[in-house]
Amino acid sequence: MAGKKDYKKTKQYKALKKELIDDLESRGLISEPYRDKVDEYMRLWCWLQMLNDDISERGVFIEYQNGENQKGTTDNKSLTIATRVSGQMLSIWAALGFKDQAVKAKAVTGGEDDEL
């Protein structure tokens, strides 16, 4: 993929990283291991964006040709990799305590059944 985007330079990347760090700092979690996990999360976030770009560009299925008479379609491997990356991101997100915060916030606001 020629000319791939540098996601570290995007406003979205910078805003997300700042929010993660600000939240950790507000909870007193300012030591280097926490910052390293944020960096790992953000690296995975960049990879996920690249994988999503590939899926958007090439589609869910990719045509191949292994010879004159051997052609067909196969799954875009970016789908499988994106699922793994997303799962790892969720693990880091939970390990940093964001999952617990989300559950507590949902409980305080009444969750999804608020208007029923």
Residue frames as qw, qx, qy, qz and C-alpha x, y, z in Angstrom:
[[0.000, 0.889, 0.458, 0.000, 0.00, 0.00, 0.00],
 [0.450, 0.244, 0.013, 0.859, 1.88, 2.97, -1.30],
 [0.094, -0.443, -0.007, -0.892, 1.33, 6.24, 0.49],
 [0.507, -0.500, -0.700, 0.061, -0.10, 4.74, 3.64],
 [0.243, -0.829, -0.061, -0.501, -1.38, 7.19, 6.21],
 [0.370, 0.162, -0.651, 0.643, 0.61, 8.00, 9.35],
 [0.465, -0.657, -0.535, -0.258, -2.13, 7.68, 11.93],
 [0.553, -0.398, -0.375, 0.629, 0.11, 8.97, 14.74],
 [0.179, -0.019, 0.076, 0.981, -0.16, 12.42, 13.17],
 [0.218, -0.534, -0.607, -0.547, -3.96, 12.52, 13.06],
 [0.306, -0.430, 0.229, -0.818, -6.10, 14.63, 15.38],
 [0.862, -0.272, -0.227, -0.363, -8.06, 11.52, 16.31],
 [0.794, 0.050, -0.477, 0.374, -4.90, 9.70, 17.47],
 [0.228, 0.313, -0.392, 0.834, -3.67, 12.67, 19.50],
 [0.510, -0.397, 0.052, -0.761, -7.08, 13.27, 21.09],
 [0.905, -0.215, -0.325, -0.172, -7.57, 9.60, 22.01],
 [0.687, 0.104, -0.483, 0.532, -4.10, 9.26, 23.51],
 [0.010, -0.371, 0.305, -0.877, -4.54, 12.48, 25.50],
 [0.693, -0.376, -0.086, -0.609, -7.91, 11.31, 26.84],
 [0.896, -0.118, -0.419, 0.089, -6.47, 7.95, 27.91],
 [0.516, 0.170, -0.441, 0.715, -3.50, 9.56, 29.66],
 [0.229, -0.414, 0.154, -0.867, -5.63, 12.28, 31.28],
 [0.809, -0.356, -0.226, -0.410, -8.01, 9.65, 32.64],
 [0.829, -0.064, -0.443, 0.335, -5.18, 7.55, 34.06],
 [0.288, 0.284, -0.349, 0.845, -3.57, 10.62, 35.63],
 [0.463, -0.459, -0.002, -0.758, -6.88, 11.62, 37.21],
 [0.911, -0.325, -0.188, -0.173, -6.87, 8.22, 38.92],
 [0.435, -0.772, 0.464, 0.008, -3.24, 8.61, 40.03],
 [0.896, 0.059, 0.387, 0.210, -1.97, 6.02, 37.52],
 [0.297, 0.928, -0.182, -0.130, 0.93, 8.02, 36.13],
 [0.546, -0.524, 0.601, 0.256, 3.83, 5.58, 36.32],
 [0.141, 0.497, -0.669, -0.535, 5.71, 4.35, 33.25],
 [0.210, 0.096, 0.968, 0.097, 4.04, 0.90, 33.01],
 [0.354, 0.654, 0.566, -0.356, 0.65, 2.60, 32.49],
 [0.245, 0.759, -0.237, -0.554, 2.08, 4.94, 29.86],
 [0.083, -0.305, 0.877, 0.361, 3.67, 1.95, 28.11],
 [0.308, 0.363, 0.877, -0.066, 0.28, 0.23, 27.96],
 [0.338, 0.783, 0.218, -0.475, -1.28, 3.38, 26.50],
 [0.106, 0.627, -0.577, -0.512, 1.49, 3.43, 23.87],
 [0.193, -0.021, 0.963, 0.185, 0.82, -0.24, 23.10],
 [0.356, 0.596, 0.656, -0.297, -2.92, 0.45, 22.83],
 [0.280, 0.804, -0.060, -0.522, -2.28, 3.35, 20.47],
 [0.043, -0.413, 0.800, 0.433, 0.09, 1.27, 18.32],
 [0.256, 0.265, 0.929, 0.034, -2.67, -1.33, 18.00],
 [0.315, 0.734, 0.376, -0.470, -5.14, 1.44, 17.23],
 [0.167, 0.664, -0.448, -0.575, -2.94, 2.55, 14.30],
 [0.104, -0.129, 0.946, 0.280, -2.72, -1.02, 13.03],
 [0.313, 0.490, 0.782, -0.225, -6.49, -1.39, 13.25],
 [0.310, 0.761, 0.039, -0.568, -6.94, 1.76, 11.19],
 [0.093, 0.498, -0.714, -0.484, -4.56, 0.37, 8.54],
 [0.194, 0.121, 0.972, 0.058, -6.40, -2.95, 8.50],
 [0.340, 0.653, 0.545, -0.402, -9.72, -1.15, 8.12],
 [0.232, 0.700, -0.306, -0.603, -8.25, 0.86, 5.24],
 [0.028, -0.251, 0.904, 0.346, -7.19, -2.37, 3.54],
 [0.260, 0.380, 0.877, -0.137, -10.65, -3.88, 3.99],
 [0.315, 0.750, 0.239, -0.531, -12.27, -0.73, 2.60],
 [0.154, 0.643, -0.517, -0.543, -9.85, -0.67, -0.32],
 [0.152, 0.249, -0.908, -0.300, -9.78, -4.35, -1.29],
 [0.728, -0.177, -0.275, -0.602, -13.05, -5.60, 0.19],
 [0.753, -0.360, 0.448, -0.320, -13.96, -8.60, 2.30],
 [0.899, 0.115, 0.394, 0.153, -13.03, -11.06, -0.44],
 [0.029, -0.735, 0.481, 0.477, -9.93, -10.83, -2.61],
 [0.885, 0.448, -0.040, -0.120, -9.51, -12.29, -6.06],
 [0.425, -0.600, 0.625, 0.262, -6.40, -14.36, -6.66],
 [0.840, 0.496, -0.169, -0.144, -4.75, -16.09, -9.57],
 [0.615, -0.547, 0.551, 0.136, -2.12, -18.77, -8.96],
 [0.382, -0.096, 0.779, 0.488, -1.77, -19.79, -12.55],
 [0.180, 0.010, -0.525, -0.832, -3.48, -19.59, -15.88],
 [0.515, -0.317, -0.665, -0.438, -6.37, -21.82, -14.82],
 [0.504, -0.391, -0.667, 0.385, -6.27, -21.36, -11.09],
 [0.027, -0.298, 0.098, -0.949, -8.23, -18.35, -9.89],
 [0.408, -0.584, -0.700, -0.057, -10.90, -17.55, -7.39],
 [0.209, -0.757, 0.114, -0.608, -11.60, -15.52, -4.29],
 [0.601, -0.164, -0.648, 0.438, -10.39, -15.81, -0.74],
 [0.378, -0.862, -0.321, 0.110, -11.09, -14.00, 2.51],
 [0.226, 0.787, -0.261, 0.511, -9.19, -10.80, 3.09],
 [0.686, -0.144, -0.562, 0.440, -6.82, -11.76, 5.91],
 [0.051, 0.325, -0.240, 0.913, -7.11, -8.23, 7.26],
 [0.640, -0.458, -0.234, -0.570, -10.53, -9.20, 8.66],
 [0.864, -0.273, -0.395, 0.153, -9.07, -11.94, 10.84],
 [0.523, 0.106, -0.317, 0.784, -6.14, -9.81, 11.93],
 [0.183, -0.467, 0.001, -0.865, -8.41, -6.84, 12.70],
 [0.761, -0.484, -0.301, -0.311, -10.50, -9.05, 14.98],
 [0.800, -0.178, -0.355, 0.449, -7.39, -10.16, 16.89],
 [0.290, 0.271, -0.168, 0.903, -6.06, -6.61, 17.16],
 [0.420, -0.529, -0.143, -0.724, -9.43, -5.37, 18.41],
 [0.838, -0.415, -0.354, -0.033, -9.50, -8.14, 21.02],
 [0.662, -0.036, -0.307, 0.682, -6.04, -7.22, 22.24],
 [0.009, 0.417, -0.034, 0.908, -7.05, -3.57, 22.43],
 [0.642, -0.544, -0.253, -0.478, -10.06, -4.53, 24.54],
 [0.829, -0.273, -0.376, 0.310, -7.79, -6.51, 26.89],
 [0.420, 0.130, -0.219, 0.871, -5.50, -3.51, 27.38],
 [0.270, -0.497, -0.148, -0.811, -8.50, -1.19, 27.79],
 [0.772, -0.510, -0.320, -0.206, -9.88, -3.46, 30.52],
 [0.763, -0.134, -0.335, 0.536, -6.47, -3.87, 32.20],
 [0.229, 0.257, -0.130, 0.930, -6.14, -0.08, 32.44],
 [0.005, 0.356, 0.683, -0.638, -9.47, 0.05, 34.28],
 [0.254, 0.087, -0.252, -0.930, -11.58, 1.65, 31.57],
 [0.424, -0.256, -0.800, -0.339, -14.00, -1.28, 31.46],
 [0.315, -0.426, -0.710, 0.465, -14.72, -0.94, 35.18],
 [0.016, 0.285, 0.118, -0.951, -15.28, 2.78, 34.75],
 [0.334, -0.052, -0.551, -0.763, -17.72, 2.18, 31.90],
 [0.426, -0.363, -0.828, -0.038, -19.69, -0.34, 33.97],
 [0.228, -0.428, -0.529, 0.697, -19.84, 2.06, 36.94],
 [0.121, 0.181, -0.136, -0.966, -20.91, 4.96, 34.73],
 [0.390, -0.191, -0.712, -0.552, -23.64, 2.84, 33.17],
 [0.388, -0.424, -0.781, 0.245, -24.88, 1.82, 36.63],
 [0.126, -0.360, -0.317, 0.868, -24.96, 5.43, 37.84],
 [0.256, 0.162, -0.275, -0.913, -26.89, 6.69, 34.81],
 [0.709, 0.173, 0.434, -0.528, -29.29, 3.76, 34.84],
 [0.438, -0.069, 0.827, 0.346, -27.90, 2.06, 31.79],
 [0.044, -0.065, -0.666, -0.742, -29.75, 1.51, 28.54],
 [0.182, -0.531, -0.822, -0.101, -33.16, 0.94, 30.17],
 [0.119, -0.193, -0.297, 0.928, -33.36, 4.54, 31.42],
 [0.326, 0.074, -0.182, -0.925, -36.24, 5.56, 29.17],
 [0.375, -0.182, -0.861, -0.291, -38.35, 2.40, 29.51]]
